[in-house]
Amino acid sequence: MAFAIAPSLTIDVVPVGTSREPVLVIDGVAEGAHALRGAACAVRPWQAMPPGSFPGLRAGLPAAYARALIARLHGPIVNRLLGGGIMKVARFECSFSMVTLSPAELTPLQRVPHIDVARPDRVAIMHFLCEAPFDGTAFYRQAETGLEQVGPETRERYIAARTAGLARLRPEDGYPGADVPGYVRTATIPARFNRVLVYRSCTLHSGVIEDPSLLSSDPARGRLVATFFVDYAPA
């Protein structure tokens, strides 16, 4: 089955936080996006992630769709997120993803915003394949350090402040919301079916889970997202 990318894309660049970090917001990305969700319903097996990592299930993506999306977004990512220049995709990983854990099952690190990696050359792509009322992605600033992005030179400061902040978590704290001890939410971008968000993985962020009772392990009803992590390098 072919999963084509729309031939014409409107890309909104949303500046986030005091750093004005660009986040790309793109609607109507995939032609036949409902078929892509159907592929997620048919795929087996779904794998539970290790404790403390992604709070849910993941499964493999159709390879043709993954390659087509990365190829189509290469130019906008390089020019608008990575500062231009001649860059190539060094490696990538991708999967269908669904958040499924209840707040009571979360580890402390899953209750605060996070980065994916402390490097400026990795990009996260989130393709929402779920309907409303599921929520989107929020971005944060670490209050003690003022960090909104974390690189190799600031990683130790970020981790020290994060460790201190974990001690201030309250029993009622579940998925990160608008009021997380030690963090300030700087922006929220809502989920929308067939919407893609693209941002640098070193940016502090979290999925928004306002109503955990909606979470499901059924791809037809759950918070289904196609997730990509793409490493870039000079060509």
KAJOJO-V287415 format. One record per backbone hydrogen bond with DSSP energy under -1.0 kcal/mol. NH is the residue of the N-H (numbers start at 1). CO is the residue of the C=O. Records with the same first field share a line. If there is no record, write none. Layout:
# KAJOJO-V287415
NH = CO ; CO
This chain:
# KAJOJO-V287415
6 = 29
12 = 25
14 = 23
16 = 21
21 = 16
23 = 14
24 = 198
25 = 12
26 = 196
29 = 194
31 = 4
36 = 32
37 = 33
38 = 34
39 = 35
40 = 36
41 = 37
42 = 38
43 = 39
47 = 58
49 = 56
53 = 50
56 = 54
57 = 98
58 = 47
59 = 96
66 = 62
67 = 63
68 = 64
69 = 65
70 = 66
71 = 67
72 = 68
73 = 69
77 = 73
78 = 74
79 = 75
80 = 76
81 = 77
82 = 77
84 = 78
88 = 233
90 = 231
91 = 231
93 = 229
95 = 227
96 = 59
97 = 225
98 = 57
100 = 55
101 = 55
105 = 102
106 = 103
111 = 108
114 = 205
116 = 201
119 = 117
123 = 230
124 = 199
125 = 228
126 = 197
127 = 226
128 = 195
129 = 224
134 = 131
137 = 189
138 = 206
139 = 187
140 = 204
141 = 184
142 = 147
143 = 182
146 = 142
150 = 202
154 = 151
155 = 151
158 = 154
159 = 155
160 = 156
161 = 157
162 = 158
163 = 159
164 = 160
165 = 161
166 = 162
168 = 165
169 = 166
173 = 170
183 = 180
184 = 141
186 = 139
187 = 139
189 = 137
194 = 128
195 = 192
196 = 26
197 = 126
198 = 24
199 = 124
201 = 122
203 = 200
204 = 148
205 = 114
206 = 138
208 = 136
214 = 211
215 = 212
221 = 218
222 = 218
224 = 222
225 = 97
226 = 127
227 = 95
228 = 125
229 = 93
230 = 123
231 = 91
232 = 121
233 = 88
235 = 86
